[in-house]
Amino acid sequence: MLEPHNAGQALRCRHCHASLEHMFLDLGSAPPSNAYLKSEDLNKPEVWLPLKVMVCESCWLVQTIDFAGREHLFNEEYAYFSSCSSSWLRHAENFVLDVTKRFGLDENSLVLEVAANDGYLLQYVKREGIPCYGVEPTTSTAMAARAKGLTIIEEFFGTEFSQKLCGEGRQVDLSVSNNVLAHVPDLNDFVAGFAMILKPDGVASFEFPHLLNLVVQNQFDTVYHEHYSYLSLIAVKTIFEKNGLQIFDVQTLPTHGGSLRVLAQRADSGKRLVADSVQRLLDEERDAGVARLEFYREAQARAEAAKFGLLEFLLSAKKEGKRVAAYGAAAKGNTLLNFAGVRPDLLDFVVDINPHKQGKYLPGSRIPIVGLDHLAQAKPDYLLVLPWNLLAEIRTQLGQQYQLVVAIPSLEIKGT
């Protein structure tokens, strides 16, 4: 039987080690959200893991109860490729242009991206003539990045590996970590690694979905096993300060349903002034209640309401003889579909432009993943958009020929 990594003892916060006593969300159980199935897997059992999230009343870090190690979740067949989203590519390109100008990066600088994925961002660093390298533990995406001429080291980042890089003269002027901080089981070790890898005046940039949006906008489907933590600035500031980094700027971003970009420097040598934006956002979070248990207590009921809304729509469509398919085989969609118990009898197929997912099946629900050509042939009456954060991009891709539906924060038919 599967048990938490620290079974037999009180659950402890992954940062401050305080006892975890307060449940934030219980989404039942599900397979890992990126464990897509091949046809030969359909006659085999799947591993289903409890999907429960706690909140630490000491440091306010929101976190999953761990039932699977990172090596199991981020393996050689990892199927998330960042370059499949055109809007995300534009976001990465704009970031590179901005930081190059702001921090005076040039051919004498060195840039590192941790969780470099398929080279979606470093390709633009290379284009600017700035030396760079990436760290990426998943073979599938690392191979795609190398195909772009990028230097990629397949490894998990932490203090031990950071020491090795420093010993090889690989300290950097800028480190970038987009949507990886939430994926790290040992936050203290991970963050401390950046305090080592930065040059004395170096900058570390982190982007991650904002917990405030998750709670206020009912984005419970962003909870899955690969996300060990759900982050507020209050919690991140505490974690960074304990591990040698000082936040000097923070920006709010529209990506992934609302994210933060945090810029940090070494606490022992950084000289940049702390921008007013840091205190403003800390005050906003405290005013919203992020540091009070009451803030978290209605999340379960709101998640269940969204689940019931989706099921009512799918059942009604089925009774009326309407055909419903989905668009985007996203990890968040797997959380939603498995929480709601949706199967192919209610949702015929899911379209995805990522060739690494086509021909496979969603974990848990076992709904087939097909390409765009199948959509044109099948002509469903409704398309449930699972990556709701990409709704505008998807509408542009598809034009006005489909009735689009979203289930988060609640069921809404967007029309054509």
C-alpha positions, -999 to 999 in steps of 0.1 A, spaced: 0 0 0 13 35 -8 21 57 21 34 92 25 72 95 24 71 103 61 45 77 70 45 67 107 52 101 119 35 135 120 33 152 86 59 180 85 62 211 64 88 207 36 103 241 45 100 249 82 93 213 94 63 224 115 35 198 120 9 199 91 -26 198 105 -48 217 81 -62 203 49 -66 227 20 -79 204 -7 -87 167 -10 -91 158 -46 -94 120 -40 -68 101 -60 -54 101 -95 -24 89 -115 5 114 -120 -9 140 -144 18 137 -170 19 98 -171 2 95 -205 -6 60 -216 4 41 -248 -21 17 -264 -2 -13 -249 -7 2 -214 -45 0 -216 -46 -36 -204 -23 -28 -175 -31 -13 -141 -22 23 -134 -7 37 -102 -32 60 -85 -20 82 -57 -39 103 -32 -40 139 -41 -42 159 -9 -29 194 -1 -21 208 33 -13 244 45 14 251 70 1 275 97 37 284 106 52 296 73 20 294 51 35 271 25 7 251 8 20 217 -2 10 182 -13 13 151 9 41 133 -10 34 98 -23 58 97 -52 94 108 -56 106 132 -83 124 105 -103 90 87 -108 72 119 -119 100 135 -141 112 105 -161 126 99 -196 91 100 -212 80 133 -197 56 147 -223 53 184 -214 71 205 -241 70 242 -235 74 252 -271 40 239 -281 24 272 -268 30 302 -291 20 326 -264 45 310 -240 73 314 -266 64 351 -269 65 354 -232 100 338 -230 114 360 -259 101 392 -243 116 382 -209 150 376 -225 150 410 -243 139 427 -211 165 412 -188 193 415 -213 187 453 -214 179 457 -177 210 438 -164 234 446 -192 239 410 -203 263 405 -232 289 381 -247 309 383 -214 279 371 -193 267 336 -185 230 325 -181 217 294 -166 181 280 -169 171 254 -145 143 232 -159 152 243 -194 127 219 -209 129 219 -247 150 251 -250 120 274 -254 138 302 -235 175 296 -239 171 297 -277 165 334 -274 194 339 -250 217 321 -276 202 343 -304 213 374 -284 249 361 -284 249 355 -246 267 323 -234 242 300 -217 235 265 -205 206 246 -192 199 220 -165 170 196 -173 164 162 -158 139 148 -184 156 131 -213 127 138 -238 129 175 -234 166 177 -230 170 160 -264 147 186 -280 168 214 -265 201 199 -277 186 198 -312 185 236 -310 222 237 -304 219 243 -267 242 229 -239 220 209 -216 230 189 -185 206 162 -175 204 165 -137 182 176 -108 193 209 -94 203 214 -57 232 223 -35 254 193 -43 250 198 -81 254 236 -77 287 231 -59 299 209 -88 290 236 -113 308 263 -93 339 241 -92 338 240 -130 337 278 -132 300 279 -142 288 306 -118 262 328 -136 251 364 -140 215 353 -144 197 322 -135 161 315 -147 136 291 -132 102 292 -148 75 271 -133 99 248 -115 98 261 -79 65 244 -73 79 211 -87 107 208 -61 103 184 -32 133 198 -12 127 236 -15 155 245 10 181 226 -9 169 239 -43 169 276 -33 202 273 -15 217 260 -47 210 294 -64 227 313 -37 258 293 -46 256 294 -84 251 332 -87 281 355 -91 283 381 -63 261 406 -83 241 379 -101 203 378 -104 180 348 -100 146 350 -117 117 327 -106 82 324 -121 54 304 -106 16 304 -104 4 326 -76 -15 309 -48 -37 340 -44 -52 333 -79 -55 296 -72 -77 302 -42 -97 333 -53 -103 320 -89 -109 283 -79 -80 271 -100 -79 238 -81 -71 219 -113 -35 233 -111 -31 209 -82 -13 176 -92 14 154 -79 42 171 -99 33 203 -80 47 198 -46 41 234 -35 16 262 -41 33 295 -36 25 329 -21 51 357 -19 48 355 19 60 319 19 86 324 -9 102 354 9 106 333 41 121 304 22 145 326 2 157 344 33 164 312 51 185 300 22 207 329 12 186 349 -12 170 383 -10 140 393 -31 145 428 -46 116 429 -71 83 411 -79 60 414 -109 25 400 -115 20 382 -148 -10 369 -167 6 335 -175 -8 302 -162 -39 319 -148 -19 345 -129 18 341 -119 45 360 -100 80 368 -113 104 371 -84 138 386 -88 164 378 -61 200 384 -53 225 369 -30 218 381 5 256 382 13 267 404 -16 237 418 -36 235 456 -37 202 462 -55 176 482 -37 144 464 -28 116 478 -49 83 490 -34 65 463 -54 77 437 -29 60 453 1 29 461 -19 23 425 -29 30 413 6 4 437 19 -21 426 -8 -16 390 2 -21 397 39 -51 418 33 -66 390 12 -60 366 42 -32 344 29 -17 343 64 -51 332 80 -66 298 79 -100 312 70 -87 320 36 -84 283 27 -115 268 42 -139 273 13 -116 259 -14 -129 223 -11 -166 234 -16 -157 255 -46 -138 227 -62 -167 203 -57 -191 229 -72 -170 231 -103 -169 193 -106 -206 190 -103 -212 218 -129 -190 200 -154 -208 167 -148 -242 182 -152 -232 198 -185 -217 165 -198 -247 144 -188 -271 169 -202 -252 170 -235 -252 132 -236 -290 130 -231 -295 156 -259 -274 135 -283 -247 162 -284 -211 152 -289 -184 167 -265 -147 165 -270 -118 183 -253 -90 205 -264 -55 204 -248 -42 173 -230 -29 194 -202 -19 182 -168 -45 205 -152 -72 188 -174 -62 154 -160 -67 167 -124 -102 180 -134 -113 149 -153 -101 124 -127 -116 144 -98 -149 144 -117 -147 108 -128 -151 116 -165 -145 88 -189 -147 84 -228 -185 78 -225 -189 114 -217 -159 129 -234 -151 113 -268 -115 125 -273 -90 153 -266 -71 172 -293 -35 183 -287 -10 198 -311 19 182 -292 30 152 -314 45 136 -282 10 132 -268 -9 122 -299 -18 86 -302 -16 82 -264 -43 83 -237 -50 105 -208 -39 90 -175 -68 78 -154 -97 87 -177 -80 69 -206 -95 93 -231 -77 91 -265 -55 120 -276 -57 129 -313 -44 156 -337 -61 185 -352 -70 166 -383 -93 143 -363 -112 173 -350 -121 185 -385 -135 151 -393 -154 145 -360 -170 179 -357 -181 177 -321 -209 200 -309 -188 213 -280 -151 216 -272 -141 216 -235 -109 237 -232 -88 220 -205 -59 245 -205 -83 274 -198 -53 298 -194 -47 294 -232 -83 301 -242 -75 331 -263 -46 313 -281 -68 283 -287 -97 304 -301 -72 320 -325 -60 285 -336 -95 271 -342 -113 302 -355 -150 306 -348 -163 271 -358 -166 255 -324 -186 260 -292 -159 264 -265 -166 255 -229 -145 260 -198 -151 244 -164 -129 267 -142 -137 286 -121 -172 274 -130 -189 260 -161 -193 285 -189 -201 281 -226 -181 306 -245 -199 302 -278 -182 306 -312 
